[in-house]
Amino acid sequence: MEALLPVEPARRYPMCTGSRRSVPLEGCGGPWAFMEQRQHYSPLRLFELLAELLEADPDRRVREVLGDRYEELEELCRWLQVDRFDRRAANRRLAEGMIDRARSPA
């Protein structure tokens, strides 16, 4: 949602005041594929993988226990960040973009 707020002289613009979640991951295949993958890589899937890990022999290393699922776990960790939004990081990127524009010749 966008809103027009009064200009504050001490602030740098443009500025992000908040958001609900991060942007879709690069190369996710469009909105429908994104939603499908988001559903697949849900916290429930993380619990399933962790249950397998906990049921395994404690003397075996994590990578041995998970085997082929190790890469899936890494991908799952990436997908679990989709609902996270860092407003400060977004504002840093906006400020960097404005500095880059000011430096580049028109």
C-alpha positions, 0 to 999 in steps of 0.5 A, a space after each residue: 500500500 502506498 501513502 502520501 505523507 508530509 515531507 520531512 526536511 531531515 529525511 532522505 527520499 525516496 523512503 520505504 515505510 514498510 512492507 508485508 514480505 520480500 520480493 519473489 526469488 529470482 528465477 522462481 518461474 512466475 507468480 503461479 510457480 512462486 506460489 506452488 514452490 512457496 507452498 512446497 517449501 513451507 515450515 511443515 516441510 522443515 519439521 519433516 526434515 528435522 524429524 528425520 534428522 532427530 530419528 537418525 543415529 546420533 553418531 552419523 553426521 548431518 549430511 549423511 543423515 539427510 543425504 539428498 535432502 541436504 540441498 532441499 534443506 538449503 533451498 528450504 531455508 532460502 524460501 523461509 525468508 520470503 515472508 521476511 522484510 527488512 525495511 532498513 535494508 530496503 532504505 539503504 538500497 534506495 539511498 545507494 541507488 540515488 547516490 549512483 544516479 547522482 554520480 552517473 552522467 545524464 
